[in-house]
Amino acid sequence: MESVGSGGSSSVDSQAAFVLSNLAEVVERVLAFLPTKALLRVAGVSRLWKECVRRTLRTQQSVAWISTMEPGPPEMHSLVQVLAKELEKVHALPQTVLYMADEDTFVGEEDGHGHKKARKRNPQEIARAIEKLFPKRCHVLGVITPGVIVTPMGSGSNRPQEIEDGEAGFAILFPKIDGVKIETFHFLKDLRKCIHESKLIEAGLKNNPELRVVLIFGYNSWKIGAAGFLQKVVNILNEKSVMLAGGQVDRLTSLTSESGVPNDPCGLNSEGKPVLNGGLQPVLHKKVDRKEEESLG
């Protein structure tokens, strides 16, 4: 029986190197096991690998979610810490992200045995920390509420839990999905004026036969006229055969399609143009824009 020496081992290595440097089919089979952030890192190995990574990313079209129900470090909400960790494992390149967190711990307070304990937390810094975790072209919408309903990670069969006291939050990650277009819109309340039809068209909420689902969030509802303003938007959407969901939230913390967070009700539209109430609008299209200009860096 002939033993394999170091020469045989190097021969096998060279054959493996040849296969992984020249056979795209094999490379893509290997890359399919890697999470997205690992894919982005290995895209610089060679031109072949870069093209294989692009094709592999196009197959990652499943919506992912990340959640937390544990307290975080004193200066930062636990959602930031969990996102940073779990994004290393996700098989999706987020194009749109919706995150929601509890208000008390996000803005600097937490419940402790029935008493409020001050915490040194800056909501703007927390929001920026979350936004920086995602690609530059990713639209991020973040809201905070007095309580959060969270589905624990691990399995889609996990039962949602309502968290009214304590630190909690979640993020839903929407990658680019064939046949689905997600747009964001934002409307600002003006009691002196009605909602102009052109704004609704611009947001894709009117004269859009492909519109299927709208998520809409209103904030600053304590202001005079805010509830009625949101109801006007809802009434317009109720005239269409679309699925409508959402509600009133306390604050808008992130809207990366705009330069800053406004002080009135808000939503989202894929082109990031200012419009009115906080919302996320998935639109099903018969034809899909096939532009593949997403940076791999």
BALOBA-1460 file (C-alpha; in Angstrom, 3 decimals):
// residues 297
<rec num="1" residu="m" x="0.000" y="0.000" z="0.000"/>
<rec num="2" residu="e" x="1.525" y="3.260" z="-1.131"/>
<rec num="3" residu="s" x="1.567" y="6.084" z="1.408"/>
<rec num="4" residu="v" x="0.724" y="9.628" z="0.465"/>
<rec num="5" residu="g" x="3.560" y="11.962" z="1.311"/>
<rec num="6" residu="s" x="3.768" y="15.695" z="1.448"/>
<rec num="7" residu="g" x="3.985" y="15.778" z="-2.320"/>
<rec num="8" residu="g" x="0.624" y="14.048" z="-2.632"/>
<rec num="9" residu="s" x="-0.914" y="16.426" z="-0.143"/>
<rec num="10" residu="s" x="0.295" y="19.465" z="-2.039"/>
<rec num="11" residu="s" x="-1.047" y="17.947" z="-5.252"/>
<rec num="12" residu="v" x="-4.509" y="17.646" z="-3.696"/>
<rec num="13" residu="d" x="-4.300" y="21.217" z="-2.422"/>
<rec num="14" residu="s" x="-3.350" y="22.505" z="-5.857"/>
<rec num="15" residu="q" x="-6.271" y="20.632" z="-7.433"/>
<rec num="16" residu="a" x="-8.672" y="22.101" z="-4.853"/>
<rec num="17" residu="a" x="-7.249" y="25.557" z="-5.482"/>
<rec num="18" residu="f" x="-7.746" y="25.095" z="-9.222"/>
<rec num="19" residu="v" x="-11.377" y="24.046" z="-8.755"/>
<rec num="20" residu="l" x="-12.160" y="26.935" z="-6.401"/>
<rec num="21" residu="s" x="-10.450" y="29.389" z="-8.745"/>
<rec num="22" residu="n" x="-12.080" y="28.300" z="-11.992"/>
<rec num="23" residu="l" x="-15.334" y="26.360" z="-11.519"/>
<rec num="24" residu="a" x="-18.140" y="28.800" z="-10.721"/>
<rec num="25" residu="e" x="-20.657" y="26.011" z="-10.080"/>
<rec num="26" residu="v" x="-18.532" y="24.562" z="-7.279"/>
<rec num="27" residu="v" x="-17.753" y="27.970" z="-5.813"/>
<rec num="28" residu="e" x="-21.445" y="28.882" z="-5.678"/>
<rec num="29" residu="r" x="-22.305" y="25.588" z="-3.952"/>
<rec num="30" residu="v" x="-19.744" y="26.436" z="-1.272"/>
<rec num="31" residu="l" x="-20.811" y="30.074" z="-0.946"/>
<rec num="32" residu="a" x="-24.453" y="29.069" z="-0.482"/>
<rec num="33" residu="f" x="-23.584" y="27.958" z="3.065"/>
<rec num="34" residu="l" x="-22.173" y="31.363" z="4.063"/>
<rec num="35" residu="p" x="-24.202" y="34.134" z="5.719"/>
<rec num="36" residu="t" x="-24.394" y="37.423" z="3.866"/>
<rec num="37" residu="k" x="-21.683" y="39.359" z="5.734"/>
<rec num="38" residu="a" x="-19.233" y="36.511" z="5.159"/>
<rec num="39" residu="l" x="-20.165" y="36.575" z="1.461"/>
<rec num="40" residu="l" x="-19.370" y="40.276" z="1.262"/>
<rec num="41" residu="r" x="-15.969" y="39.663" z="2.835"/>
<rec num="42" residu="v" x="-14.935" y="36.912" z="0.396"/>
<rec num="43" residu="a" x="-16.149" y="38.847" z="-2.655"/>
<rec num="44" residu="g" x="-12.681" y="40.383" z="-2.914"/>
<rec num="45" residu="v" x="-10.897" y="37.043" z="-3.382"/>
<rec num="46" residu="s" x="-11.102" y="37.163" z="-7.181"/>
<rec num="47" residu="r" x="-13.271" y="38.361" z="-10.043"/>
<rec num="48" residu="l" x="-14.844" y="34.903" z="-10.291"/>
<rec num="49" residu="w" x="-15.732" y="34.896" z="-6.594"/>
<rec num="50" residu="k" x="-17.176" y="38.394" z="-6.850"/>
<rec num="51" residu="e" x="-19.542" y="37.287" z="-9.619"/>
<rec num="52" residu="c" x="-20.435" y="34.133" z="-7.695"/>
<rec num="53" residu="v" x="-21.208" y="36.233" z="-4.620"/>
<rec num="54" residu="r" x="-23.499" y="38.483" z="-6.689"/>
<rec num="55" residu="r" x="-25.440" y="35.506" z="-7.993"/>
<rec num="56" residu="t" x="-25.647" y="33.947" z="-4.525"/>
<rec num="57" residu="l" x="-26.955" y="37.179" z="-2.994"/>
<rec num="58" residu="r" x="-29.781" y="37.237" z="-5.540"/>
<rec num="59" residu="t" x="-30.992" y="33.881" z="-4.235"/>
<rec num="60" residu="q" x="-31.204" y="35.141" z="-0.624"/>
<rec num="61" residu="q" x="-34.762" y="36.471" z="-0.738"/>
<rec num="62" residu="s" x="-36.179" y="35.371" z="2.609"/>
<rec num="63" residu="v" x="-37.352" y="37.980" z="5.129"/>
<rec num="64" residu="a" x="-35.413" y="37.701" z="8.398"/>
<rec num="65" residu="w" x="-36.058" y="39.017" z="11.889"/>
<rec num="66" residu="i" x="-33.886" y="39.675" z="14.912"/>
<rec num="67" residu="s" x="-35.307" y="40.220" z="18.389"/>
<rec num="68" residu="t" x="-34.260" y="40.750" z="21.993"/>
<rec num="69" residu="m" x="-35.941" y="40.617" z="25.368"/>
<rec num="70" residu="e" x="-32.848" y="40.948" z="27.562"/>
<rec num="71" residu="p" x="-31.356" y="44.075" z="29.196"/>
<rec num="72" residu="g" x="-28.395" y="45.629" z="27.450"/>
<rec num="73" residu="p" x="-25.348" y="47.575" z="28.655"/>
<rec num="74" residu="p" x="-26.041" y="50.813" z="30.587"/>
<rec num="75" residu="e" x="-25.184" y="53.133" z="27.691"/>
<rec num="76" residu="m" x="-26.824" y="51.234" z="24.801"/>
<rec num="77" residu="h" x="-30.110" y="49.453" z="24.088"/>
<rec num="78" residu="s" x="-29.820" y="45.673" z="23.841"/>
<rec num="79" residu="l" x="-31.206" y="45.742" z="20.281"/>
<rec num="80" residu="v" x="-27.939" y="47.304" z="19.084"/>
<rec num="81" residu="q" x="-25.863" y="44.568" z="20.687"/>
<rec num="82" residu="v" x="-28.074" y="41.744" z="19.420"/>
<rec num="83" residu="l" x="-28.243" y="43.173" z="15.891"/>
<rec num="84" residu="a" x="-24.449" y="43.453" z="15.685"/>
<rec num="85" residu="k" x="-24.125" y="39.792" z="16.705"/>
<rec num="86" residu="e" x="-26.980" y="38.260" z="14.734"/>
<rec num="87" residu="l" x="-26.304" y="40.143" z="11.482"/>
<rec num="88" residu="e" x="-23.168" y="38.007" z="11.185"/>
<rec num="89" residu="k" x="-25.456" y="34.970" z="10.785"/>
<rec num="90" residu="v" x="-28.237" y="36.329" z="8.551"/>
<rec num="91" residu="h" x="-28.650" y="35.024" z="4.980"/>
<rec num="92" residu="a" x="-30.072" y="38.255" z="3.534"/>
<rec num="93" residu="l" x="-28.777" y="41.616" z="2.321"/>
<rec num="94" residu="p" x="-31.272" y="44.096" z="3.851"/>
<rec num="95" residu="q" x="-32.733" y="46.662" z="1.495"/>
<rec num="96" residu="t" x="-35.378" y="47.912" z="3.942"/>
<rec num="97" residu="v" x="-35.411" y="47.513" z="7.730"/>
<rec num="98" residu="l" x="-38.220" y="48.169" z="10.193"/>
<rec num="99" residu="y" x="-37.228" y="48.129" z="13.851"/>
<rec num="100" residu="m" x="-39.327" y="48.724" z="16.965"/>
<rec num="101" residu="a" x="-38.202" y="49.064" z="20.588"/>
<rec num="102" residu="d" x="-39.668" y="49.901" z="23.980"/>
<rec num="103" residu="e" x="-39.705" y="53.596" z="24.823"/>
<rec num="104" residu="d" x="-38.582" y="53.596" z="28.467"/>
<rec num="105" residu="t" x="-35.205" y="51.931" z="28.000"/>
<rec num="106" residu="f" x="-34.573" y="53.443" z="24.558"/>
<rec num="107" residu="v" x="-34.852" y="57.023" z="25.817"/>
<rec num="108" residu="g" x="-32.988" y="56.455" z="29.058"/>
<rec num="109" residu="e" x="-35.169" y="54.824" z="31.718"/>
<rec num="110" residu="e" x="-35.913" y="51.277" z="32.745"/>
<rec num="111" residu="d" x="-38.247" y="49.629" z="35.186"/>
<rec num="112" residu="g" x="-36.590" y="48.132" z="38.222"/>
<rec num="113" residu="h" x="-38.773" y="46.538" z="40.906"/>
<rec num="114" residu="g" x="-41.519" y="49.089" z="40.386"/>
<rec num="115" residu="h" x="-39.181" y="52.106" z="40.322"/>
<rec num="116" residu="k" x="-37.756" y="54.102" z="37.476"/>
<rec num="117" residu="k" x="-33.977" y="54.073" z="37.260"/>
<rec num="118" residu="a" x="-32.249" y="56.741" z="35.247"/>
<rec num="119" residu="r" x="-29.863" y="55.433" z="32.607"/>
<rec num="120" residu="k" x="-27.340" y="57.392" z="30.605"/>
<rec num="121" residu="r" x="-28.754" y="56.703" z="27.176"/>
<rec num="122" residu="n" x="-29.032" y="58.996" z="24.178"/>
<rec num="123" residu="p" x="-31.836" y="57.922" z="21.778"/>
<rec num="124" residu="q" x="-30.202" y="59.703" z="18.835"/>
<rec num="125" residu="e" x="-26.928" y="57.862" z="19.419"/>
<rec num="126" residu="i" x="-28.746" y="54.530" z="19.741"/>
<rec num="127" residu="a" x="-30.616" y="55.169" z="16.490"/>
<rec num="128" residu="r" x="-27.387" y="56.075" z="14.678"/>
<rec num="129" residu="a" x="-25.688" y="52.966" z="16.056"/>
<rec num="130" residu="i" x="-28.494" y="50.814" z="14.624"/>
<rec num="131" residu="e" x="-28.431" y="52.571" z="11.256"/>
<rec num="132" residu="k" x="-24.657" y="52.096" z="10.901"/>
<rec num="133" residu="l" x="-25.069" y="48.327" z="11.165"/>
<rec num="134" residu="f" x="-26.837" y="48.219" z="7.794"/>
<rec num="135" residu="p" x="-25.655" y="48.978" z="4.225"/>
<rec num="136" residu="k" x="-25.591" y="52.652" z="3.231"/>
<rec num="137" residu="r" x="-28.351" y="52.171" z="0.654"/>
<rec num="138" residu="c" x="-30.596" y="50.378" z="3.126"/>
<rec num="139" residu="h" x="-33.700" y="52.310" z="4.197"/>
<rec num="140" residu="v" x="-34.164" y="52.108" z="7.956"/>
<rec num="141" residu="l" x="-37.413" y="53.009" z="9.718"/>
<rec num="142" residu="g" x="-37.366" y="52.896" z="13.519"/>
<rec num="143" residu="v" x="-40.135" y="53.604" z="16.016"/>
<rec num="144" residu="i" x="-40.481" y="53.289" z="19.790"/>
<rec num="145" residu="t" x="-43.614" y="52.426" z="21.748"/>
<rec num="146" residu="p" x="-44.615" y="51.934" z="25.429"/>
<rec num="147" residu="g" x="-44.790" y="48.166" z="24.870"/>
<rec num="148" residu="v" x="-43.529" y="45.752" z="22.224"/>
<rec num="149" residu="i" x="-44.768" y="42.393" z="20.936"/>
<rec num="150" residu="v" x="-41.694" y="40.288" z="20.214"/>
<rec num="151" residu="t" x="-41.363" y="36.913" z="18.512"/>
<rec num="152" residu="p" x="-38.306" y="35.120" z="19.948"/>
<rec num="153" residu="m" x="-35.665" y="34.102" z="17.428"/>
<rec num="154" residu="g" x="-34.928" y="30.519" z="16.479"/>
<rec num="155" residu="s" x="-38.126" y="29.228" z="14.923"/>
<rec num="156" residu="g" x="-41.095" y="30.629" z="13.073"/>
<rec num="157" residu="s" x="-43.323" y="28.578" z="15.371"/>
<rec num="158" residu="n" x="-42.236" y="30.528" z="18.466"/>
<rec num="159" residu="r" x="-45.158" y="32.308" z="20.088"/>
<rec num="160" residu="p" x="-45.055" y="36.128" z="20.217"/>
<rec num="161" residu="q" x="-44.659" y="37.679" z="23.664"/>
<rec num="162" residu="e" x="-46.010" y="41.042" z="24.794"/>
<rec num="163" residu="i" x="-43.393" y="43.033" z="26.726"/>
<rec num="164" residu="e" x="-44.819" y="46.019" z="28.605"/>
<rec num="165" residu="d" x="-42.111" y="46.377" z="31.252"/>
<rec num="166" residu="g" x="-38.439" y="45.854" z="30.520"/>
<rec num="167" residu="e" x="-36.074" y="46.083" z="27.607"/>
<rec num="168" residu="a" x="-37.197" y="44.596" z="24.282"/>
<rec num="169" residu="g" x="-37.161" y="45.196" z="20.560"/>
<rec num="170" residu="f" x="-37.052" y="43.609" z="17.130"/>
<rec num="171" residu="a" x="-35.971" y="44.328" z="13.567"/>
<rec num="172" residu="i" x="-37.487" y="42.920" z="10.374"/>
<rec num="173" residu="l" x="-35.024" y="42.703" z="7.464"/>
<rec num="174" residu="f" x="-36.415" y="42.866" z="3.932"/>
<rec num="175" residu="p" x="-33.961" y="41.894" z="1.172"/>
<rec num="176" residu="k" x="-34.570" y="42.544" z="-2.519"/>
<rec num="177" residu="i" x="-37.308" y="40.079" z="-3.522"/>
<rec num="178" residu="d" x="-38.263" y="39.292" z="-7.119"/>
<rec num="179" residu="g" x="-41.792" y="40.483" z="-7.811"/>
<rec num="180" residu="v" x="-41.952" y="42.696" z="-4.714"/>
<rec num="181" residu="k" x="-41.117" y="46.383" z="-4.468"/>
<rec num="182" residu="i" x="-40.987" y="48.086" z="-1.067"/>
<rec num="183" residu="e" x="-41.310" y="51.858" z="-0.997"/>
<rec num="184" residu="t" x="-41.224" y="54.307" z="1.881"/>
<rec num="185" residu="f" x="-43.276" y="57.450" z="2.352"/>
<rec num="186" residu="h" x="-43.439" y="60.285" z="4.869"/>
<rec num="187" residu="f" x="-46.198" y="62.862" z="5.226"/>
<rec num="188" residu="l" x="-46.042" y="65.981" z="7.390"/>
<rec num="189" residu="k" x="-49.248" y="67.275" z="8.959"/>
<rec num="190" residu="d" x="-50.508" y="70.680" z="7.898"/>
<rec num="191" residu="l" x="-53.911" y="71.481" z="9.423"/>
<rec num="192" residu="r" x="-54.410" y="74.334" z="6.994"/>
<rec num="193" residu="k" x="-54.288" y="72.092" z="3.958"/>
<rec num="194" residu="c" x="-55.748" y="68.820" z="2.759"/>
<rec num="195" residu="i" x="-53.498" y="66.013" z="1.646"/>
<rec num="196" residu="h" x="-52.616" y="66.894" z="-1.938"/>
<rec num="197" residu="e" x="-53.356" y="64.198" z="-4.490"/>
<rec num="198" residu="s" x="-49.905" y="64.599" z="-6.043"/>
<rec num="199" residu="k" x="-48.308" y="63.580" z="-2.717"/>
<rec num="200" residu="l" x="-50.351" y="60.394" z="-2.633"/>
<rec num="201" residu="i" x="-49.396" y="59.571" z="-6.215"/>
<rec num="202" residu="e" x="-45.761" y="60.333" z="-5.481"/>
<rec num="203" residu="a" x="-45.875" y="57.965" z="-2.503"/>
<rec num="204" residu="g" x="-47.408" y="55.218" z="-4.640"/>
<rec num="205" residu="l" x="-50.622" y="55.250" z="-2.604"/>
<rec num="206" residu="k" x="-52.904" y="56.379" z="-5.425"/>
<rec num="207" residu="n" x="-53.243" y="55.398" z="-9.097"/>
<rec num="208" residu="n" x="-51.107" y="52.361" z="-8.337"/>
<rec num="209" residu="p" x="-52.842" y="49.118" z="-9.378"/>
<rec num="210" residu="e" x="-49.925" y="47.043" z="-8.072"/>
<rec num="211" residu="l" x="-50.260" y="48.247" z="-4.477"/>
<rec num="212" residu="r" x="-51.053" y="45.324" z="-2.172"/>
<rec num="213" residu="v" x="-49.968" y="46.103" z="1.420"/>
<rec num="214" residu="v" x="-49.424" y="49.304" z="3.428"/>
<rec num="215" residu="l" x="-47.936" y="49.555" z="6.920"/>
<rec num="216" residu="i" x="-48.586" y="53.001" z="8.361"/>
<rec num="217" residu="f" x="-47.471" y="54.495" z="11.686"/>
<rec num="218" residu="g" x="-48.541" y="57.806" z="13.171"/>
<rec num="219" residu="y" x="-46.556" y="59.545" z="15.895"/>
<rec num="220" residu="n" x="-46.903" y="62.713" z="17.997"/>
<rec num="221" residu="s" x="-50.565" y="61.728" z="18.282"/>
<rec num="222" residu="w" x="-50.965" y="64.005" z="21.309"/>
<rec num="223" residu="k" x="-50.812" y="67.063" z="19.060"/>
<rec num="224" residu="i" x="-54.065" y="68.762" z="18.095"/>
<rec num="225" residu="g" x="-55.468" y="67.338" z="14.881"/>
<rec num="226" residu="a" x="-52.947" y="64.500" z="14.629"/>
<rec num="227" residu="a" x="-55.475" y="61.685" z="15.060"/>
<rec num="228" residu="g" x="-57.806" y="63.196" z="12.471"/>
<rec num="229" residu="f" x="-54.914" y="63.680" z="10.077"/>
<rec num="230" residu="l" x="-53.916" y="60.017" z="10.303"/>
<rec num="231" residu="q" x="-57.552" y="59.000" z="9.851"/>
<rec num="232" residu="k" x="-57.692" y="60.965" z="6.584"/>
<rec num="233" residu="v" x="-54.809" y="58.899" z="5.236"/>
<rec num="234" residu="v" x="-56.427" y="55.663" z="6.433"/>
<rec num="235" residu="n" x="-59.755" y="56.615" z="4.813"/>
<rec num="236" residu="i" x="-58.028" y="57.153" z="1.477"/>
<rec num="237" residu="l" x="-56.320" y="53.766" z="1.692"/>
<rec num="238" residu="n" x="-59.576" y="52.064" z="2.738"/>
<rec num="239" residu="e" x="-60.989" y="52.968" z="-0.662"/>
<rec num="240" residu="k" x="-58.535" y="50.540" z="-2.252"/>
<rec num="241" residu="s" x="-58.337" y="46.738" z="-2.078"/>
<rec num="242" residu="v" x="-55.129" y="46.698" z="-0.033"/>
<rec num="243" residu="m" x="-54.098" y="45.132" z="3.245"/>
<rec num="244" residu="l" x="-53.651" y="47.933" z="5.797"/>
<rec num="245" residu="a" x="-51.871" y="47.599" z="9.158"/>
<rec num="246" residu="g" x="-49.999" y="49.787" z="11.648"/>
<rec num="247" residu="g" x="-50.963" y="52.107" z="14.482"/>
<rec num="248" residu="q" x="-49.942" y="54.998" z="16.709"/>
<rec num="249" residu="v" x="-46.405" y="55.006" z="18.113"/>
<rec num="250" residu="d" x="-44.648" y="57.354" z="20.522"/>
<rec num="251" residu="r" x="-41.693" y="58.462" z="18.428"/>
<rec num="252" residu="l" x="-40.002" y="58.103" z="15.102"/>
<rec num="253" residu="t" x="-36.317" y="57.409" z="15.785"/>
<rec num="254" residu="s" x="-34.937" y="56.491" z="12.362"/>
<rec num="255" residu="l" x="-35.854" y="57.448" z="8.814"/>
<rec num="256" residu="t" x="-32.602" y="57.176" z="6.877"/>
<rec num="257" residu="s" x="-34.106" y="58.232" z="3.565"/>
<rec num="258" residu="e" x="-34.244" y="61.765" z="4.970"/>
<rec num="259" residu="s" x="-31.597" y="64.070" z="6.424"/>
<rec num="260" residu="g" x="-33.166" y="64.163" z="9.879"/>
<rec num="261" residu="v" x="-36.052" y="63.017" z="12.036"/>
<rec num="262" residu="p" x="-39.065" y="65.349" z="11.629"/>
<rec num="263" residu="n" x="-41.330" y="66.481" z="14.461"/>
<rec num="264" residu="d" x="-44.683" y="65.522" z="12.928"/>
<rec num="265" residu="p" x="-46.375" y="62.250" z="11.803"/>
<rec num="266" residu="c" x="-44.301" y="60.121" z="9.412"/>
<rec num="267" residu="g" x="-43.925" y="57.083" z="7.040"/>
<rec num="268" residu="l" x="-41.674" y="55.580" z="4.272"/>
<rec num="269" residu="n" x="-41.394" y="55.608" z="0.404"/>
<rec num="270" residu="s" x="-38.716" y="53.705" z="-1.561"/>
<rec num="271" residu="e" x="-37.324" y="56.785" z="-3.201"/>
<rec num="272" residu="g" x="-37.026" y="58.551" z="0.159"/>
<rec num="273" residu="k" x="-39.019" y="61.625" z="-0.856"/>
<rec num="274" residu="p" x="-40.682" y="63.622" z="1.962"/>
<rec num="275" residu="v" x="-44.405" y="62.935" z="2.153"/>
<rec num="276" residu="l" x="-46.483" y="62.252" z="5.567"/>
<rec num="277" residu="n" x="-47.333" y="59.487" z="8.145"/>
<rec num="278" residu="g" x="-44.894" y="56.768" z="9.274"/>
<rec num="279" residu="g" x="-45.334" y="53.779" z="7.076"/>
<rec num="280" residu="l" x="-43.794" y="50.940" z="5.160"/>
<rec num="281" residu="q" x="-45.370" y="50.047" z="1.851"/>
<rec num="282" residu="p" x="-44.627" y="46.707" z="0.120"/>
<rec num="283" residu="v" x="-45.893" y="46.814" z="-3.470"/>
<rec num="284" residu="l" x="-46.265" y="43.687" z="-5.621"/>
<rec num="285" residu="h" x="-45.194" y="44.249" z="-9.211"/>
<rec num="286" residu="k" x="-45.832" y="42.257" z="-12.349"/>
<rec num="287" residu="k" x="-42.553" y="43.497" z="-13.751"/>
<rec num="288" residu="v" x="-39.442" y="43.800" z="-11.639"/>
<rec num="289" residu="d" x="-36.681" y="46.339" z="-11.991"/>
<rec num="290" residu="r" x="-33.587" y="44.219" z="-12.672"/>
<rec num="291" residu="k" x="-30.913" y="46.801" z="-11.832"/>
<rec num="292" residu="e" x="-28.092" y="45.102" z="-9.971"/>
<rec num="293" residu="e" x="-26.002" y="48.013" z="-8.783"/>
<rec num="294" residu="e" x="-25.864" y="47.057" z="-5.103"/>
<rec num="295" residu="s" x="-22.355" y="47.627" z="-3.837"/>
<rec num="296" residu="l" x="-20.597" y="44.602" z="-2.418"/>
<rec num="297" residu="g" x="-18.338" y="46.752" z="-0.286"/>
